[in-house]
Amino acid sequence: ISGLSSAMSTRGCVRRPFCPGFLSISSVPLFSYDTAAVKKTDFLLARMIIHDFTQAEPFLKNSLDSLPVVFKKHVLSCNLERGIHVMKKWFYPASLILLLIILTAVILQDGYLYGSNTAWLSQHASLAETIRDACLKQHTLLPGWISLGGGSNGYQFAYYGFLRPDILIGCLLPQFSMTDILIWYMLAVYLCSVLLCFAWLRTENISHALSWIGSVLFMTAGCLFHMHRQIMFVNYLPFLLLAFICIRKKRLKWMPLCMLFICLSSFYFALSAFAAIGWYWLRTEGRDFWRDSFLKRFVPSALLAAGMAAALLLPTGLVLLEHKRGGSGAGLLELLAPNPALNNLLFNEYGMGLTFICLYAILAGLKVNKLRADSILYL
C-alpha cells in the first residue's frame, strides 16, 4: 500500500495525513491529491488502484464515499471516454464486415456459386482440383507431372496454384471440393483485404470515419470482381497491405514473409507488388530510404522472399524460357507512357476500376508538394 501511495505521489498526488478528502483504511490515510495538478492519466491510474483495492478488500468500498465529487465525476467521464474509444475501435471494422456480407448476399442469387463461367470455373476451380489431386497422388506439393491431355510438365500450370495457400488448405482437407475451398478462401481474402485497408489507413493517422470511407471505396473498386473471376489478379492484396502496415509501423522483420506470400499467391504480379512496396517505403522515409533502408532492408527482404520461393520460381522460369511464343509485346515506353483515357485507373474490367472521387483526389494532389510525385505517377 505504501508503494502504491508513493507511486501516486510521483504522479502529482500529494500525501496529506489526516486531511479530509483522501482514501483511508480504518482512519489511516493512504493518499490524497491536488485536483488542479492531477491529469487524466493520474485519475486513470487512481481508478485502477481503487478498483484493485475494492476487489481485494471489500471494506475499502466504504472508503470510496469519502472521495470528492469531482474525482467521482472525472472517473465517470473517463469510463465514458473509454467506452466511446472501444466503440470506435470495433464499430467501423464490424460495419465493414456487415456491409461486405450484405453486398455479397445481394449479388449471390439462389442456386449460383461465388464464381464466374469465364476463367474461374473453366480454369481456376478445375485446375485447382487437378493440382490438388496430383499433389496427393505424387505425395509432393510441387508435382512435376500433371495428366492433362497427353500429360504435361507440372510447372506449365504453376500459374494456377502451385504452393498457393488455398491449394495447401485443399491438400489438408481432401474430403472437401476445391470449388468450395476456393470460394471461401477468396471471400476470406476479400474480407481481410478490406479490413487491412482500414488498418493501413489508420496507421496514416487518418480518422476512423475517413478510413472507413476509404475502405468502402476499396471494397467497391471494380477490380475486386476478380475475386470470383481471375483470382491471381487480386489474391495477393492482403499480403501487400500487410507489407505497407509493416513499413509504417517499423515491423520490418516481417517484410520477407509478406513478400514470400505475394510470390506464392501470384508470382506474375510479384514484381509490380515489390515495386509498390519500394515506392511506398521511399515515400514514407524520404531520402533516408536510399541511405539506410534500400540496400540494408528492402533488397535483402526481396531477395530472401525470392529465395524462399525459389523452388517455385526457378523451375517455372525455365519452363517459360523453353516455351516462347511469337508476337509483339508491349514496350517499356508504352507501359510507362501517360494514358489519356485513364481506363487503367477508372472503370475497366482489367483495370483498377476506381471511382471519379479517386481521380479528383489525384488531381487535387498535384497542388500538394508532398503528394505531387504520387499524383504524377498515378496519372
C-alpha positions in Angstrom: 0.0 0.0 0.0 2.8 2.4 0.8 4.4 1.6 -2.6 1.2 2.5 -4.4 0.9 5.6 -2.3 4.4 6.6 -3.3 3.6 5.9 -7.0 0.6 8.2 -6.7 2.8 10.8 -5.1 5.2 10.8 -8.0 2.3 11.4 -10.5 1.2 14.6 -8.8 -0.7 13.2 -5.8 0.3 14.7 -2.5 0.1 12.7 0.7 -1.6 14.7 3.4 -2.0 12.8 6.7 -5.3 13.3 8.5 -6.8 15.6 5.9 -10.4 15.2 4.6 -11.0 14.0 1.1 -8.4 11.2 0.9 -8.7 7.5 0.7 -8.3 5.9 4.1 -8.3 2.5 5.7 -9.5 2.4 9.3 -8.8 6.2 9.6 -5.2 5.7 8.4 -4.6 8.0 5.4 -3.3 6.4 2.2 -3.0 9.4 -0.2 -4.7 12.5 -1.4 -4.2 14.6 -4.5 -4.2 18.1 -5.8 -7.1 18.4 -8.2 -5.5 21.2 -10.1 -2.3 19.3 -10.8 -3.6 15.8 -11.4 -4.1 15.0 -15.1 -6.4 12.5 -16.7 -3.7 9.8 -16.6 -3.5 10.2 -12.8 -7.2 9.7 -12.5 -7.0 6.6 -14.6 -4.2 5.2 -12.5 -6.0 6.1 -9.3 -9.1 4.4 -10.7 -7.2 1.2 -11.4 -5.6 1.2 -7.9 -9.0 1.8 -6.3 -10.5 -1.0 -8.4 -7.8 -3.4 -7.3 -8.3 -2.4 -3.6 -12.1 -2.9 -3.8 -11.7 -6.3 -5.4 -9.1 -7.4 -2.8 -10.6 -5.8 0.3 -14.4 -5.4 0.4 -14.2 -3.0 3.4 -12.4 -0.4 1.2 -15.7 0.2 -0.7 -16.9 2.2 2.2 -13.9 4.4 2.0 -14.8 5.5 -1.6 -17.6 7.6 -0.1 -15.0 10.0 1.2 -13.7 10.8 -2.2 -14.7 14.3 -3.5 -17.5 14.5 -6.1 -15.1 16.0 -8.7 -13.0 12.8 -8.5 -16.0 10.6 -9.0 -17.3 12.7 -11.9 -13.9 12.5 -13.6 -13.7 8.8 -13.2 -17.2 8.5 -14.7 -16.0 10.8 -17.6 -13.0 8.5 -18.2 -15.3 5.5 -18.3 -17.5 7.2 -20.9 -14.5 8.2 -23.0 -13.1 4.7 -22.8 -16.5 3.3 -23.9 -16.5 5.7 -26.9 -13.0 4.7 -27.8 -13.9 1.0 -27.7 -17.0 1.6 -29.8 -14.9 3.5 -32.4 -12.3 0.7 -32.4 -14.8 -2.0 -33.2 -17.8 -0.3 -34.8 -16.1 0.6 -38.1 -14.5 -2.8 -38.7 -17.7 -4.5 -37.7 -19.7 -2.3 -40.1 -17.3 -3.1 -42.9 -17.8 -6.8 -42.3 -21.6 -6.4 -42.3 -21.5 -4.3 -45.5 -19.4 -6.9 -47.3 -21.8 -9.6 -46.2 -24.8 -7.6 -47.4 -23.2 -6.8 -50.8 -22.2 -10.4 -51.3 -25.7 -11.7 -50.4 -27.3 -9.2 -52.8 -25.3 -10.3 -55.9 -25.4 -14.0 -55.0 -28.7 -15.5 -56.1 -30.1 -18.9 -55.1 -28.6 -21.8 -57.0 -25.4 -19.8 -58.0 -21.8 -20.0 -56.8 -19.5 -17.2 -56.0 -17.7 -17.6 -59.3 -18.0 -16.8 -63.0 -18.1 -19.0 -66.0 -15.3 -17.0 -67.6 -11.9 -18.3 -66.4 -13.0 -19.1 -62.8 -15.0 -22.3 -63.4 -13.2 -23.5 -66.5 -9.7 -22.7 -65.3 -9.1 -21.8 -61.7 -11.5 -24.1 -60.0 -11.0 -27.1 -62.2 -7.2 -26.8 -62.4 -7.0 -26.3 -58.6 -8.8 -29.6 -58.2 -6.3 -31.2 -60.7 -3.3 -29.8 -58.9 -4.6 -30.9 -55.5 -5.1 -34.4 -56.9 -1.6 -34.5 -58.4 -0.1 -33.3 -55.1 -1.9 -36.1 -53.1 -1.2 -38.8 -55.7 2.5 -37.9 -56.0 3.0 -37.1 -52.3 4.6 -33.7 -53.0 3.5 -30.1 -53.1 5.3 -29.5 -56.3 4.2 -32.2 -58.8 6.5 -32.5 -61.8 3.9 -34.1 -64.0 0.2 -33.5 -64.5 -2.0 -35.8 -66.6 -3.8 -33.2 -68.7 -4.2 -34.2 -72.3 -1.3 -36.5 -73.0 0.5 -35.4 -69.9 2.4 -32.1 -69.2 5.2 -30.7 -67.2 3.6 -29.6 -63.9 5.3 -26.3 -63.9 3.5 -25.2 -67.0 0.5 -24.9 -64.7 2.3 -23.3 -61.8 0.5 -20.1 -62.5 -2.8 -21.7 -61.4 -1.8 -22.5 -57.9 1.5 -24.3 -57.0 2.1 -23.6 -53.3 -0.9 -21.2 -53.3 -2.5 -21.1 -49.8 -5.9 -22.4 -50.9 -4.2 -25.4 -52.7 -2.3 -26.1 -49.5 -5.5 -26.0 -47.5 -7.1 -28.3 -50.0 -4.3 -30.8 -49.5 -5.0 -30.8 -45.8 -8.8 -31.2 -46.4 -9.1 -33.7 -49.3 -12.7 -34.5 -48.3 -13.8 -31.1 -49.4 -14.2 -29.9 -53.0 -11.7 -27.4 -54.2 -14.5 -25.4 -55.6 -15.9 -24.9 -52.1 -12.5 -24.2 -50.6 -11.7 -21.7 -53.3 -14.9 -19.8 -52.8 -14.5 -19.5 -49.0 -10.8 -18.7 -49.4 -11.4 -15.9 -51.8 -14.2 -14.5 -49.6 -11.7 -14.5 -46.7 -9.1 -12.8 -48.9 -11.7 -10.2 -49.8 -12.7 -9.5 -46.2 -9.1 -9.5 -44.9 -8.1 -7.1 -47.7 -10.9 -4.6 -46.7 -10.0 -4.8 -43.0 -6.3 -4.5 -43.7 -7.0 -1.4 -45.9 -8.8 0.1 -42.9 -6.0 -0.7 -40.6 -3.4 0.7 -43.0 -5.3 4.0 -43.4 -5.5 4.3 -39.6 -1.7 3.9 -39.4 -1.5 7.0 -41.7 -3.2 9.0 -38.9 -6.4 9.2 -40.8 -9.6 9.5 -38.7 -11.9 6.5 -38.2 -14.6 7.9 -40.4 -12.4 8.8 -43.3 -10.6 5.4 -43.1 -14.0 3.8 -43.2 -14.9 5.7 -46.3 -11.6 4.8 -48.0 -12.1 1.2 -47.1 -15.6 1.2 -48.7 -14.2 2.8 -51.9 -11.6 0.0 -51.9 -14.3 -2.6 -51.2 -16.4 -1.5 -54.2 -13.5 -1.0 -56.6 -14.2 -2.6 -60.0 -11.0 -4.7 -60.0 -12.2 -6.7 -57.0 -14.8 -8.5 -59.0 -11.8 -10.7 -59.9 -12.3 -12.3 -56.5 -14.6 -14.6 -58.4 -13.0 -14.4 -61.9 -9.2 -14.0 -62.4 -8.3 -14.7 -58.8 -4.5 -14.3 -59.3 -5.1 -10.6 -60.1 -6.2 -9.9 -56.6 -5.4 -12.7 -54.2 -2.0 -11.2 -53.2 -3.7 -8.0 -51.9 -3.8 -8.9 -48.1 -0.1 -9.5 -48.1 0.7 -6.3 -50.0 -1.4 -4.3 -47.5 0.4 -6.2 -44.6 3.7 -5.1 -46.1 2.5 -1.5 -46.1 1.5 -1.8 -42.4 4.8 -3.3 -41.5 6.6 -0.4 -43.2 4.5 2.2 -41.4 4.9 0.5 -38.0 8.5 -0.3 -38.5 7.9 -4.1 -38.2 10.4 -4.8 -40.9 11.3 -8.3 -39.7 8.0 -9.5 -41.2 8.7 -8.0 -44.7 10.3 -11.1 -46.2 7.3 -13.2 -45.1 4.8 -10.8 -46.7 6.8 -10.7 -49.9 7.1 -14.5 -49.8 3.3 -14.9 -49.7 3.0 -12.4 -52.6 5.2 -14.7 -54.7 3.4 -17.8 -53.7 -0.1 -16.3 -54.3 0.6 -14.6 -57.6 4.2 -14.6 -58.8 3.2 -12.8 -62.1 2.3 -9.8 -60.0 5.2 -10.1 -57.6 7.5 -7.6 -59.4 4.8 -4.9 -59.5 3.9 -5.6 -55.9 7.6 -5.3 -54.9 7.8 -2.1 -56.8 4.8 -0.7 -55.0 6.3 -1.7 -51.7 9.6 0.1 -52.6 7.7 3.2 -53.7 5.7 3.3 -50.5 8.8 2.7 -48.4 10.5 5.6 -50.3 7.6 7.9 -49.8 7.4 7.0 -46.1 11.0 7.5 -45.2 12.1 10.0 -47.9 15.8 10.3 -48.5 16.6 8.1 -45.6 15.3 5.2 -47.7 18.2 5.3 -50.1 20.8 5.8 -47.3 19.5 3.4 -44.7 16.8 1.1 -46.0 17.2 0.3 -49.7 20.4 -1.9 -49.6 20.1 -2.9 -45.9 16.5 -3.8 -45.7 14.4 -3.6 -48.9 16.8 -5.5 -51.2 17.6 -8.3 -48.6 13.9 -8.7 -47.8 13.1 -9.1 -51.5 16.0 -11.5 -52.1 15.1 -13.6 -49.1 11.5 -13.8 -50.2 12.5 -14.8 -53.7 15.0 -17.3 -52.3 12.3 -18.9 -50.1 10.1 -19.2 -53.2 12.9 -20.4 -55.4 11.5 -24.0 -55.5 8.5 -22.5 -57.4 10.1 -19.6 -59.3 13.2 -21.2 -60.8 11.5 -24.2 -62.5 8.7 -22.0 -63.7 11.2 -19.6 -65.2 12.9 -22.4 -67.0 9.6 -23.6 -68.4 8.8 -20.1 -69.6 12.1 -19.9 -71.4 11.5 -23.2 -73.1 8.1 -22.2 -74.5 8.4 -18.9 -76.3 5.6 -17.5 -78.3 5.8 -15.2 -81.3 4.1 -11.8 -81.2 4.8 -8.2 -80.3 4.8 -7.4 -76.6 4.3 -4.1 -75.0 7.5 -2.0 -74.9 8.7 -0.2 -71.8 7.7 3.2 -73.2 4.2 2.0 -73.9 3.9 0.7 -70.3 5.1 3.9 -68.7 3.6 6.5 -71.1 0.6 8.5 -69.9 -2.8 7.0 -70.6 -5.3 9.8 -71.6 -8.3 7.5 -71.5 -7.5 6.7 -67.8 -9.1 3.3 -68.3 -6.4 1.7 -66.2 -7.5 3.9 -63.3 -11.2 4.4 -63.8 -13.7 1.7 -64.9 -12.2 -1.1 -66.8 -12.7 -4.8 -66.3 -8.9 -5.3 -66.2 -8.0 -2.0 -64.6 -8.4 -0.7 -61.1 -12.0 0.3 -61.6 -11.9 3.2 -59.2 -14.5 6.0 -58.9 -14.3 9.6 -60.0 -13.6 10.5 -56.4 -10.2 8.9 -56.7 -9.5 10.8 -59.9 -10.4 14.1 -58.1 -8.1 13.1 -55.2 -5.2 12.5 -57.6 -5.8 15.8 -59.4 -6.0 17.6 -56.1 -2.8 16.0 -55.0 -1.0 17.9 -57.8 -1.3 21.0 -55.7 0.2 19.5 -52.6 4.0 19.3 -52.6 4.0 16.1 -50.5 1.6 14.3 -52.9 2.6 15.7 -56.2 5.1 12.9 -57.1 2.4 10.3 -56.3 -0.2 12.0 -58.4 2.1 12.3 -61.4 2.9 8.6 -61.1 -0.7 7.5 -60.9 -1.7 9.7 -63.9 
